[in-house]
Amino acid sequence: MAERRKFPSLAGELAAEFAGTMILILFGVGVVAQVAGANIGDHDSIAWAWGLGVTLGVYVAARISGAHLNPAVTVALAAFKEFSWRKVAPYIAAQTAGAFIAALIVRWNYSEILAKVDPGHTIKTQGVFSTLPGNGTLPVGTWGAFRDQVIGTAILLFVIKALTDVRNSPPLANLGPFLIGLLVVAIGMAFGSDAGYAINPARDFGPRLAEFITGYGGAWKDQHGDLYFWVPIVAPLIGGVLGAGLYKLLIGWFLPSDDVEPDVAKPEPEYEAA
């Protein structure tokens, strides 16, 4: 049997986070580009493609890194001592880089279509890459979007913890990533209006940076002219910790104790994503 190449553990984890997040964004941003640019599909196709992107991204990365694919997941796990704080910044950097590269690929691939429907690269197609309050059209402001992102990410982490807690009858037969993808579909269908359900700082900031350097001069602002880019970063980080904390308070506290203590120096064995 051929011996596996030996690399530093963290390097492999970061490569997996990069690759998994890249897959997620290729499908997620790609479907929005198709709907906005070619009028092929609708809100439901967007929600399903994002959810499938999460599922596939988790399957890509889970064995090596635990497939966080989302700084809100990484920070929430670290906050409750289920992940090492020393890995948080590298994981976030890898996730953001994966999202950035994927968005550049989508931007390049859809360059002709986007130039046709929006020659000035304006707010009209800015939402292909990054989120906006009220999806750029509805009467939602900065703080309404902030509220929405806290709630949406709290739901995300609460249910992820329920699906991956080995004490809580988690899904078997490697179905965890599929159900986490369905969770993202459900959030998109139920909480997609106020702020485009970023629920992931890397998902928003990486593509936002990609659109900015490729001609979208207003990428950092919303349709009201307000500086908005910080909302899908800060609010999900708060919501993620809130959701994980609520799970521990309402469910985890009452489950049977686990005899095995988590080893924070190793990748998480469960599937964590979005």
N, C-alpha and C positions, 0 to 999 in steps of 0.2 A: 504494500500500500504506500502510495506516495506521501511523503511527509508534508504537512501543511506549512506554507511560508510563515515565518515568525515576524510579526511586526509589533510595535508597542500597542498595548490594548487600547489606549485612548485614540490612537490614530485610526484604528479600525472602526471604533464607535463613531468617530466624527465623519468618516467616509460614509458610513451607513446612514447617519442623520442627513448628510448632504444629499445622498442619492434618493432616500425616501421622500424628503421634502421636495426635491426636484420633480419626482414623479407626480406627487400630489398637485403641484402647481402647474405642471404641463397639462394635466386634464382639467383642472379648475379654471385657470385663466384661459386656456384654449377654448373651452366651451363658451365662456362669456364673449370672447372675441368672435366666435362663430355666430352667436345670437345677435350681438350688436352690429357686427360688420356685414354679415350676409343674410340676416333675418332668418336663419335656420335654427329652429328650436324656440324655447320659451323659458319661463321661470322654472318649470318643473324639470326640464332637461338640464338646466343649470344646477339645480339642487341634486339631481341624481349623479351628474358627472363629478361634482365636488365630493359627494359621498363615496363614489367608486374610486376616485383619486386617493382619498384617505385610505380606503381598504387596500388598494394596491401598494401605496406607499408604505403602509404598515407591514404588509407581507414582505416587501423588499428589505426592510431594515430591522425587523423585530428580533431576529436571532442574534444579531450582533450588538445593537445599541439599546434595545427595548422600544425603539421606534416612537420616541416622543414627538418628533416632527413639529413641535410647537413650543416656543419659550414659555407659554403659560403652563403647560404640562410640566416642563422641566423645573420651573421655579416652584410650582405647587408641591411637587414631590420633594424638593430640597427643603422647603419650608417645614415639612412634617417629617424630616429626617429619613426619607425613603430614597434619597439620592444625594450623592456627595456635592457639597457646595463648590468644591474645587473644579468640578466638571461643568458647572452651570454656564459660565461665560463661553468656554469652547463649544459646548453644545449649541448655544444660541447663535454663535458665529457661523457654525456649520449649517444650521437650519436656514439662517438668513441668506447665506451664500447660495444654497441650493435653490431657494425661492427666487433669488435674483437672476441666476443663470437660466432657470426655466422660463422666467418672464422675458428675458432677452430672446430666447429661442422663439417663443410665441410672437413676440413683437416683430421679429425678423420674418417669420413665416406668414404673418398676416399683414405685412407692411403695405402691399398693394391694396388690399381690401380696406384697411383703415384709412389709407390716404384718399381713397375714393369717397368714403362716406363722411370723412371728417378731415379735409385737407389741412386745416390749421392745427390739428391735434389739440382740440379744446376739451372742455368739460363734457362735451357730447359723448366722447368715447373714453374719457379718463377712467370711468368705472370699469372698463375692461380689465384694468390692472389693479386698481386700488379701490377701496370702498369709500362711500360718501354718505353723509346723513340723508336719510330718506331716499337712498339710491339716486341722489342728485335731482329729484323732482318733487318729492313729498315734503310737506311743511314740518320738517324735523331739524332742530338745531344741534349745536355742539353737545350740550348737556343731555339732550334727549338721546343722542347717539351714544354718549358715554354710559348712560344708564342701561341702554340696551346691550352694550358689549359686556358690561359687568354681569348682567342677568344671563345672557347667552353662554358666556364662558363658564359661569358657575354651574349651569345645567350640564355643560359638556364634561367638566371635571367630576361632578357628582356622579354622573352615570358611568363614566369611564372607571372610576374607582369601584363602583358596584360590579361592573363587568369583569374587572381584573383582580378583585380581592379573592384570594384562594380560599378564604374562610366563608365566602358568601355564595357558594355553588356557581362558580363562573361557567360560561359556555365551554363545552368540551370540543374535541375533534378539530382544534385550531380554528374555531368559528369566531373567536374574539375580534379579529380585525374586520370581519364582515359586519358584525353587529355594531362596532364603533363607526363604520361607514354609514350604516343605517341611522345611527344617532345623528350624524352630521346632516344627512338628508332631512331628518325630522326637524332639526333646528333651522335649517334653511327654509323649510316649508312653513314653519310656525313663527319664526323670529327673523325673517329676512327683509322686512320692510323698513325698519327704523335706521339700520346702519349696514345692511349688506352682509351681516353675519360673518365678519372677519374672524372673530373668536381665536385669533392667532396672530401675534405681532409679526412673526417672520413672513406669514402669508401676505400681510399688507405692506410692510416696509420694504421687503426685497423687490416686489414688483413695482412699488411706487418709485423706488430709486431707479429701476430700469426704465420706466416711462419718462422720468425726468431727464435722464441723460440721452434719451432718444427723441426729444422734441416736445414733450409735454411740459411746458414752462410753468403751468399752474398746478403741478402735481401735488404740492404740499398744502394747497388750499382746497376748500370746498366750494360749492356753488354759490355760497353767500359771501365769498371772499375771505372767510375766516381761516386762520391757520389750523389745520385739522389733523395733520399726519400723526400727531401724538396720541389722539384718542384711541385708535385701534392698537396702540402699543401699551399704554398705561392701563386702560380699562380691562382688557383681557387678563393682564397680570394680577390685578386685584380680584377679578371674578374667579380666576382659577384657584387662588388660595382660599377664597370664600367657599367655593363649591367643594373643594377637597375637605375643608374644615367642617362643613355641614354634614358631609358623608360620615366623617369620623364621629361627629356628635350624635347624629340621628340613627346611624346604622352600625358603623364599625365598633362603637362602644359596647353594643349589645351582642356582638358575634362571639363565638367561642375563641379563646386565645389561641394564637399560633405558636407552636413550640419552636419554630425556626425564626431566628432574628434576621432581618434583612442585612445583607452585606453591601454597604453603600460604596465600597470600592470596586464593585463589579457592575456590569450592565444590568438593568432591571430585567428579570426573567419574564415578566408579564408584558402584554401588549398595551402600549400607551401611545395615543396618537391624537391627530386632528390638526 
